[in-house]
């Protein structure tokens, strides 16, 4: 750990890298003497751009959290006001780094949180690490989070902490689901040239080795550029290899392009399981009948047997509350966005000194909290700075006028109940 510094002195000595992007922030020298001191929480997510589906429920979740925090949170016998400042990464890593620097150096946030793929999570965490500000992130597999930031096992990071699942979990969930299908074990891989795609397709850390060990043949034609308009070479390679399963990690516009071209070119796989793109009901609805039977990982659902430490609501109640307020179907990031602030509230309550970043870090490191997405406890992680949450697999199936995401594979998390059976496309 770096040497102990309190909040005011930290601002006075910021150096290096992106700290030079902004003028020194005004010190809150009198904050300790205010009647109701304020703790600022920065939040970054992709409100706009191709990853905007991850932030579709942000307004609802953040408003509810701010309402819950409006009475303040008690720490060491004193009530603290909590102010949340949220900024849009625009689905762009450079923009994510820029707004994170603004939150840290301009708004002087005490804790920063972020969610939704390495494109947002990694640059925000890097800014927090450089500027020595406690950071909590989620909605990104831990391998692209840790290794994508050049993390060293056994050493890790000082200021940045992450909770989510890993590639080993998504591979296990997919294999559990595919094993029920009875189809030929021939898989076509679609991996973009971005942090997620390079992690998922990595020969050592990604899908290739485990798929091979389980008896699956993977056809991987190489990385494509995000927002590609032509997947003909991939489709041809998959047809030539007789692929009956297609998997990968794509943004929604790329999957829509691929899936339309697959139909045009007569490629009809029996199982299509894509991370990221197929998480959201809005994306499935946009595909019409071609959305029926598509599958993906399921991080969170109304059927998960967890409750909020802030409100006591069940996962079902939290999801239904969003649908009632918005008129939209529930979406997976609701649970993890809510859980981010469950952890923040818990840290605020337990910190030995909210004006000391090192005390706040100590509270993060010693977290052991049952949340709406499961237990968050960094003492139990697979690697430094990471703790995992459970993962299952699901399939979108026609239900009335819309689609329902059925949990069809739960071998890795049997406490999360199955709600349907896998069907072939």
C-alpha positions as CSV (number, residue, x, y, z in Angstrom):
1,X,0.0,0.0,0.0
2,X,1.0,3.6,-0.5
3,X,1.7,5.8,2.5
4,X,-1.2,7.0,4.6
5,X,-2.7,10.3,3.4
6,X,-5.8,12.1,4.4
7,X,-8.3,13.6,1.9
8,X,-6.9,17.2,1.9
9,X,-3.2,16.4,1.6
10,X,-3.9,13.9,-1.2
11,X,-5.3,16.6,-3.4
12,X,-2.3,18.8,-2.7
13,X,0.2,16.2,-3.9
14,X,-1.5,14.7,-7.0
15,X,1.1,14.0,-9.6
16,X,1.7,12.1,-12.8
17,X,-0.2,11.0,-15.9
18,X,-3.7,12.3,-16.2
19,X,-3.5,14.3,-13.0
20,X,-2.0,17.0,-15.2
21,X,-5.2,17.2,-17.3
22,X,-6.9,19.4,-14.8
23,X,-6.1,22.3,-12.5
24,X,-5.7,21.5,-8.8
25,X,-9.1,21.1,-7.1
26,X,-10.1,23.4,-4.3
27,X,-9.5,21.7,-1.0
28,X,-12.4,21.0,1.3
29,X,-10.5,22.2,4.4
30,X,-13.6,23.1,6.3
31,X,-15.7,20.1,5.5
32,X,-14.9,18.4,8.8
33,X,-16.5,21.3,10.7
34,X,-19.8,21.3,8.7
35,X,-22.9,20.4,10.4
36,X,-23.7,17.7,7.8
37,X,-20.5,16.8,5.9
38,X,-21.0,15.5,2.3
39,X,-19.3,12.5,0.7
40,X,-19.2,12.6,-3.1
41,X,-19.6,9.4,-5.2
42,X,-18.7,9.6,-8.9
43,X,-20.4,7.2,-11.3
44,X,-19.6,6.5,-14.9
45,X,-21.5,4.3,-17.4
46,X,-22.3,4.3,-21.1
47,X,-25.5,6.3,-21.4
48,X,-25.1,6.7,-25.1
49,X,-23.4,4.9,-28.0
50,X,-23.4,1.2,-28.9
51,X,-23.2,0.1,-25.2
52,X,-26.2,2.2,-24.1
53,X,-28.2,-0.9,-23.3
54,X,-26.1,-1.5,-20.3
55,X,-27.2,1.9,-18.9
56,X,-30.9,1.8,-20.0
57,X,-32.1,1.6,-16.3
58,X,-29.5,4.1,-14.9
59,X,-32.0,6.9,-14.4
60,X,-34.4,4.8,-12.5
61,X,-31.7,3.0,-10.3
62,X,-29.8,6.2,-9.6
63,X,-32.9,8.2,-8.6
64,X,-34.0,5.5,-6.2
65,X,-30.5,5.3,-4.7
66,X,-30.3,9.0,-4.3
67,X,-33.7,9.0,-2.7
68,X,-32.6,6.3,-0.2
69,X,-29.5,8.3,0.5
70,X,-31.3,11.6,1.0
71,X,-31.6,11.2,4.7
72,X,-27.8,10.6,4.9
73,X,-25.8,7.6,6.1
74,X,-24.4,7.3,9.6
75,X,-20.7,6.8,10.2
76,X,-19.1,6.8,13.6
77,X,-22.2,8.5,15.2
78,X,-22.3,11.3,12.6
79,X,-24.7,11.6,9.6
80,X,-23.1,12.2,6.2
81,X,-24.9,13.5,3.2
82,X,-24.1,11.5,0.0
83,X,-24.1,13.2,-3.4
84,X,-23.9,11.0,-6.6
85,X,-22.4,12.6,-9.7
86,X,-23.0,10.6,-12.8
87,X,-21.3,11.0,-16.2
88,X,-21.7,9.4,-19.6
89,X,-18.7,7.5,-21.1
90,X,-20.5,7.6,-24.5
91,X,-19.3,3.9,-24.9
92,X,-15.9,5.3,-25.6
93,X,-12.8,4.4,-23.5
94,X,-11.1,7.7,-24.1
95,X,-14.3,9.6,-23.0
96,X,-14.6,7.3,-20.0
97,X,-11.0,8.2,-18.9
98,X,-11.8,11.9,-19.4
99,X,-15.0,12.0,-17.4
100,X,-13.3,9.9,-14.6
101,X,-10.5,12.5,-14.4
102,X,-13.2,15.3,-14.3
103,X,-15.0,13.5,-11.4
104,X,-11.7,13.0,-9.5
105,X,-10.0,16.3,-10.1
106,X,-12.9,18.7,-10.7
107,X,-15.7,17.3,-8.6
108,X,-13.3,15.9,-6.1
109,X,-15.3,12.7,-5.5
110,X,-14.3,10.6,-2.5
111,X,-15.2,7.2,-4.2
112,X,-15.8,6.5,-7.8
113,X,-17.8,3.6,-9.3
114,X,-18.3,2.4,-12.8
115,X,-20.0,-0.4,-14.7
116,X,-20.5,-1.9,-18.2
117,X,-17.8,-3.7,-20.1
118,X,-14.0,-3.0,-20.1
119,X,-14.6,0.0,-22.4
120,X,-15.9,1.9,-19.4
121,X,-14.6,0.0,-16.4
122,X,-10.9,-0.2,-17.3
123,X,-10.2,3.5,-18.1
124,X,-12.2,4.6,-15.0
125,X,-10.3,2.2,-12.8
126,X,-7.0,3.3,-14.3
127,X,-7.8,7.0,-13.5
128,X,-8.7,6.1,-9.9
129,X,-5.5,4.1,-9.5
130,X,-3.3,6.9,-10.9
131,X,-5.0,9.5,-8.8
132,X,-5.2,7.3,-5.7
133,X,-9.0,7.4,-5.3
134,X,-11.0,4.4,-4.0
135,X,-12.9,2.7,-6.9
136,X,-15.5,-0.1,-7.1
137,X,-16.5,-1.5,-10.5
138,X,-18.7,-4.3,-12.0
139,X,-20.3,-5.5,-15.2
140,X,-17.1,-6.8,-16.8
141,X,-15.5,-10.3,-16.7
142,X,-12.6,-10.2,-14.3
143,X,-10.0,-11.3,-16.8
144,X,-10.3,-8.3,-19.1
145,X,-10.6,-6.1,-16.0
146,X,-7.4,-7.4,-14.4
147,X,-5.2,-8.5,-17.2
148,X,-6.5,-5.8,-19.5
149,X,-5.1,-3.3,-17.1
150,X,-1.7,-5.1,-16.9
151,X,-2.5,-6.5,-13.4
152,X,0.2,-8.7,-11.9
153,X,-1.2,-11.7,-10.0
154,X,-0.1,-11.6,-6.3
155,X,0.4,-7.8,-6.6
156,X,-2.8,-6.4,-8.1
157,X,-3.8,-2.8,-7.6
158,X,-4.0,-0.4,-4.6
159,X,-7.2,1.6,-5.1
160,X,-9.4,-0.4,-7.5
161,X,-11.8,-3.3,-6.6
162,X,-14.1,-5.3,-8.8
163,X,-17.0,-7.7,-8.4
164,X,-18.4,-9.9,-11.3
165,X,-17.9,-13.3,-12.8
166,X,-15.0,-14.6,-14.9
167,X,-14.5,-16.3,-18.3
168,X,-14.2,-19.6,-16.5
169,X,-17.8,-19.1,-15.3
170,X,-19.2,-18.1,-18.6
171,X,-17.5,-21.0,-20.4
172,X,-18.8,-23.4,-17.7
173,X,-22.4,-22.0,-18.1
174,X,-22.2,-22.2,-21.9
175,X,-20.9,-25.8,-21.8
176,X,-23.6,-26.8,-19.4
177,X,-26.2,-25.4,-21.8
178,X,-24.7,-26.8,-25.0
179,X,-24.3,-30.2,-23.4
180,X,-28.1,-30.4,-23.2
181,X,-28.6,-29.6,-26.9
182,X,-27.4,-32.8,-28.5
183,X,-25.9,-30.9,-31.5
184,X,-22.6,-31.5,-33.1
185,X,-19.7,-30.1,-31.0
186,X,-18.6,-27.6,-33.8
187,X,-18.4,-24.0,-32.7
188,X,-17.9,-20.8,-34.7
189,X,-16.3,-18.0,-32.7
190,X,-17.1,-14.3,-33.2
191,X,-14.6,-12.1,-31.3
192,X,-14.1,-8.4,-31.9
193,X,-10.8,-6.6,-31.7
194,X,-11.6,-5.0,-28.4
195,X,-10.8,-5.7,-24.7
196,X,-13.7,-8.2,-24.3
197,X,-13.2,-9.9,-27.6
198,X,-9.5,-10.3,-27.2
199,X,-10.0,-11.8,-23.7
200,X,-12.8,-14.2,-24.8
201,X,-10.8,-15.4,-27.8
202,X,-7.4,-15.5,-26.1
203,X,-5.6,-18.8,-26.8
204,X,-4.5,-19.2,-23.1
205,X,-7.1,-17.4,-21.0
206,X,-10.2,-17.4,-23.2
207,X,-12.5,-20.0,-24.7
208,X,-10.2,-22.1,-27.0
209,X,-8.6,-24.3,-24.4
210,X,-11.6,-25.2,-22.3
211,X,-13.7,-25.8,-25.4
212,X,-11.0,-28.1,-26.8
213,X,-10.8,-29.9,-23.4
214,X,-14.6,-30.5,-23.5
215,X,-14.4,-32.0,-27.0
216,X,-15.6,-29.0,-29.0
217,X,-13.9,-27.9,-32.2
218,X,-13.6,-24.1,-32.4
219,X,-13.5,-22.3,-35.8
220,X,-12.0,-18.8,-35.1
221,X,-11.4,-16.8,-38.3
222,X,-9.7,-14.0,-36.3
223,X,-10.7,-10.7,-34.8
224,X,-13.1,-8.4,-36.6
225,X,-13.3,-4.6,-36.2
226,X,-16.3,-3.4,-34.1
227,X,-19.1,-1.9,-36.1
228,X,-18.1,-4.1,-39.1
229,X,-20.6,-4.2,-42.0
230,X,-19.5,-7.5,-43.5
231,X,-19.3,-10.9,-41.8
232,X,-19.3,-12.9,-45.0
233,X,-15.9,-14.4,-44.4
234,X,-16.9,-15.6,-41.0
235,X,-20.2,-17.1,-42.2
236,X,-18.4,-18.9,-45.0
237,X,-15.8,-20.3,-42.6
238,X,-18.6,-21.5,-40.2
239,X,-20.5,-23.1,-43.0
240,X,-17.4,-24.9,-44.3
241,X,-16.6,-26.2,-40.8
242,X,-20.2,-27.4,-40.3
243,X,-20.6,-25.2,-37.2
244,X,-23.9,-26.0,-35.4
245,X,-23.1,-23.6,-32.5
246,X,-22.1,-19.9,-32.7
247,X,-20.6,-18.1,-29.8
248,X,-18.6,-15.0,-29.0
249,X,-18.9,-11.6,-27.5
250,X,-20.4,-8.7,-29.6
251,X,-22.0,-5.3,-29.3
252,X,-25.7,-5.3,-30.3
253,X,-25.2,-3.6,-33.7
254,X,-22.5,-6.1,-34.8
255,X,-24.7,-9.1,-33.8
256,X,-27.7,-7.6,-35.7
257,X,-25.5,-7.3,-38.8
258,X,-24.1,-10.8,-38.5
259,X,-27.5,-12.4,-37.9
260,X,-29.1,-10.7,-40.8
261,X,-26.3,-11.7,-43.1
262,X,-26.4,-15.3,-41.8
263,X,-30.0,-15.5,-42.9
264,X,-29.3,-14.0,-46.3
265,X,-26.4,-16.5,-46.9
266,X,-28.3,-19.6,-45.7
267,X,-26.3,-20.2,-42.5
268,X,-28.6,-21.7,-39.9
269,X,-26.8,-22.8,-36.7
270,X,-28.9,-24.7,-34.1
271,X,-27.5,-22.9,-31.0
272,X,-26.4,-19.2,-30.9
273,X,-25.0,-18.1,-27.6
274,X,-23.5,-14.6,-27.6
275,X,-22.3,-12.6,-24.7
276,X,-23.0,-8.9,-24.3
277,X,-25.3,-8.3,-27.4
278,X,-28.0,-10.7,-26.3
279,X,-28.4,-9.6,-22.7
280,X,-31.1,-7.0,-23.4
281,X,-34.8,-7.4,-24.1
282,X,-34.7,-4.3,-26.3
283,X,-32.2,-6.0,-28.6
284,X,-34.1,-9.3,-28.8
285,X,-37.3,-7.4,-29.5
286,X,-35.6,-5.5,-32.4
287,X,-34.8,-8.9,-34.0
288,X,-38.4,-9.9,-34.2
289,X,-39.0,-13.6,-34.7
290,X,-35.2,-14.1,-35.3
291,X,-34.7,-13.3,-31.6
292,X,-36.6,-16.4,-30.5
293,X,-34.2,-19.1,-29.2
294,X,-31.1,-16.9,-28.9
295,X,-29.1,-17.5,-25.7
296,X,-26.6,-15.8,-23.5
297,X,-25.2,-15.7,-20.0
298,X,-27.5,-14.6,-17.2
299,X,-25.8,-12.5,-14.4
300,X,-29.0,-11.5,-12.7
301,X,-32.8,-12.1,-13.0
302,X,-36.0,-11.7,-11.0
303,X,-35.5,-15.4,-10.2
304,X,-32.2,-15.0,-8.4
305,X,-32.7,-15.8,-4.7
306,X,-31.0,-12.6,-3.4
307,X,-32.3,-9.5,-1.6
308,X,-31.1,-5.9,-1.4
309,X,-29.1,-4.9,1.8
310,X,-30.5,-1.4,1.3
311,X,-34.2,-2.0,0.9
312,X,-34.8,-5.7,1.7
313,X,-36.4,-6.1,-1.7
314,X,-36.1,-9.4,-3.5
315,X,-34.6,-9.6,-7.0
316,X,-38.2,-10.1,-8.3
317,X,-39.4,-7.0,-6.5
318,X,-36.5,-4.9,-7.7
319,X,-37.2,-6.0,-11.3
320,X,-40.9,-5.4,-11.1
321,X,-40.4,-2.0,-9.6
322,X,-38.3,-1.0,-12.6
323,X,-40.9,-2.3,-15.0
324,X,-43.8,-0.6,-13.2
325,X,-42.0,2.8,-13.2
326,X,-40.6,2.6,-16.7
327,X,-43.1,0.5,-18.6
328,X,-40.1,-1.6,-19.9
329,X,-39.0,-5.1,-19.3
330,X,-36.4,-5.8,-16.6
331,X,-32.8,-5.8,-17.7
332,X,-29.8,-7.6,-16.2
333,X,-27.7,-4.5,-15.3
334,X,-30.4,-3.3,-12.8
335,X,-29.2,-5.7,-10.2
336,X,-25.5,-4.9,-10.5
337,X,-26.0,-1.2,-10.7
338,X,-28.1,-1.4,-7.5
339,X,-25.4,-3.6,-5.9
340,X,-22.7,-1.1,-6.6
341,X,-24.4,1.4,-4.3
342,X,-25.2,-1.3,-1.7
343,X,-21.4,-1.8,-1.4
344,X,-20.8,2.0,-1.3
345,X,-23.4,2.4,1.5
346,X,-21.8,-0.4,3.4
347,X,-18.3,1.1,3.0
348,X,-19.5,4.5,4.2
349,X,-21.0,3.0,7.3
350,X,-17.9,0.9,8.2
351,X,-15.1,3.3,7.3
352,X,-13.0,4.3,10.3
353,X,-12.6,7.8,8.9
354,X,-14.5,9.0,5.8
355,X,-12.0,11.8,5.3
356,X,-9.2,9.3,4.9
357,X,-9.0,7.4,1.7
358,X,-6.9,4.7,3.3
359,X,-9.6,4.1,5.8
360,X,-12.2,3.9,3.0
361,X,-10.0,1.5,1.2
362,X,-9.7,-0.7,4.3
363,X,-13.5,-0.8,4.5
364,X,-13.7,-1.8,0.8
365,X,-11.1,-4.6,1.3
366,X,-13.0,-6.0,4.3
367,X,-16.4,-6.0,2.7
368,X,-18.5,-9.1,3.3
369,X,-22.0,-8.1,2.2
370,X,-25.0,-10.1,0.9
371,X,-26.4,-8.0,-2.0
372,X,-29.1,-8.3,-4.6
373,X,-26.5,-10.1,-6.9
374,X,-25.0,-12.3,-4.1
375,X,-22.2,-12.1,-1.6
376,X,-19.5,-9.5,-2.2
377,X,-16.3,-10.3,-0.3
378,X,-12.9,-9.4,-1.6
379,X,-11.3,-11.9,0.8
380,X,-12.7,-14.7,-1.4
381,X,-11.7,-13.7,-4.9
382,X,-9.8,-15.7,-7.5
383,X,-7.1,-13.0,-7.8
384,X,-6.2,-9.6,-6.1
385,X,-8.9,-6.9,-6.2
386,X,-11.5,-9.3,-7.6
387,X,-14.5,-11.2,-6.1
388,X,-17.0,-13.2,-8.0
389,X,-20.8,-13.4,-8.3
390,X,-22.7,-16.4,-9.6
391,X,-23.6,-17.0,-13.3
392,X,-26.1,-19.2,-15.1
393,X,-27.2,-19.4,-18.8
394,X,-30.5,-18.5,-20.4
395,X,-32.4,-18.5,-23.6
396,X,-34.9,-16.0,-25.0
397,X,-38.2,-17.7,-25.7
398,X,-41.4,-16.3,-27.1
399,X,-43.9,-15.4,-24.4
400,X,-47.1,-13.8,-25.5
401,X,-46.3,-10.6,-27.4
402,X,-42.7,-10.5,-26.2
403,X,-39.8,-12.6,-25.1
404,X,-38.9,-14.1,-21.7
405,X,-35.3,-15.0,-20.7
406,X,-35.6,-18.5,-19.4
407,X,-32.8,-19.9,-17.1
408,X,-31.9,-23.2,-18.8
409,X,-28.6,-24.1,-17.3
410,X,-27.6,-23.7,-13.6
411,X,-25.0,-26.4,-12.8
412,X,-22.5,-23.9,-11.5
413,X,-25.1,-22.1,-9.3
414,X,-27.9,-24.6,-8.5
415,X,-29.4,-22.2,-5.9
416,X,-30.6,-20.1,-8.9
417,X,-33.6,-22.0,-10.1
418,X,-34.2,-23.2,-13.7
419,X,-37.2,-21.6,-15.4
420,X,-37.2,-23.3,-18.8
421,X,-35.7,-25.9,-21.1
422,X,-33.3,-25.3,-24.0
423,X,-34.8,-25.5,-27.4
424,X,-32.9,-25.6,-30.7
425,X,-33.2,-22.8,-33.2
